[in-house]
């Protein structure tokens, strides 16, 4: 059974991996993967905290409905990681609360 990855099962031949970063640490991503998919593949399950209690959150629904997967990508907060395709060089950072904590509101 070894070697039977999802890519193998569907006879997928993705292009070569490229690098994105998560909180400054390199993460490999494959062409066509979302930010959430790349983070999951790297074993990263949480990339934001809730505004009320600081509880960790990551992907939940995987289709952009629940907003649990919000992340800061390339300095832009509140990006849905389950929908956003990863691009070479993307810088993903843990989003704290609303993502706008540095604003005086």
N, C-alpha and C positions, 0 to 999 in steps of 0.2 A: 504494500500500500504506500510505501514511501515514494515521494515524487508526484503524488496525485494532488497537486495544488489546484485551486480554482482555475488559474490560468491554463494549466495542463488539461483539465477536464473540458474546457470550452475551446481548446486548441488555439488559445490566444498567443500571439507573439508580439508583446509590447516592445516599443523602442527601448533604447538604453535608459537607465535611470539617471536622474539629475538630482541636484541637492536643493532643499529648502532648509530653513532653520526654524527651530522652535525654542524660544527663550535662549537664543544664542548657540544652541547645540545643533549640529548637522543631522538632517533626516533625509533619507533617500525617498524619492517619489518617482512613480512611473508615469509616462504619458497617459493622459486620460483619467488619472486618479484625482479625486477631490482632496482638499486639504485634510478633511476628516479621515479619508481613506489612507492617506500617507501617514498621518499621526497614528491611527490604529495599527497599521503595519509595523510601526516602530515601537509598539507597545505603550503608546501614550493614550490614556483613556480620558483625561480631563484637561481642558484648556481654558476654562473660565471659572469664576467663583460667583455665587449668588450675591446680590446686593444686600439682602437682609442678614444672612448669617455667615457668609463666606464659604458656603458648602461647595465642593468641587462639582463641576458639570462638564459633560462632553456631548457626544452624539446620543440622541435618544430615539427619535423617529426615523432619522436618516433621509427624510424627504422634504425638509425645510418648513415643516408645519409648527413644530414645538418651540423653536428658538433656543433650545438647550445648547446647541453647538456654536453659539456666537463666539467669535475670536477676533482679536486685533490682528489684521493682516496688512503688512506694509504701512503701519501707522494708522490705518483706518479701523476704528472699533466697529463692533456689531456686524461683522461679516459672517454669514451662515456657512460654516466650514463644510457642511454636508453637501452644499450645492456649488461651492466655489472651486473651480478647477485649480489644482496646484500648477504654478509656473516656476521655471527655473529661477532660483534666487529669491523666492518669496520669503519674507521674514514674518513668522507667526509668533505672537507673544501671548502669554496668558492674559486674559481680560479680567480685570478686577471689577466686580459689581456691574455698573451700567456701561463702563468703558469711557465714561466722561467724568471721572472723579477729580480730574485736575481743573474742571470748569467751575466757576463760581455761579451756581444756580440755586 
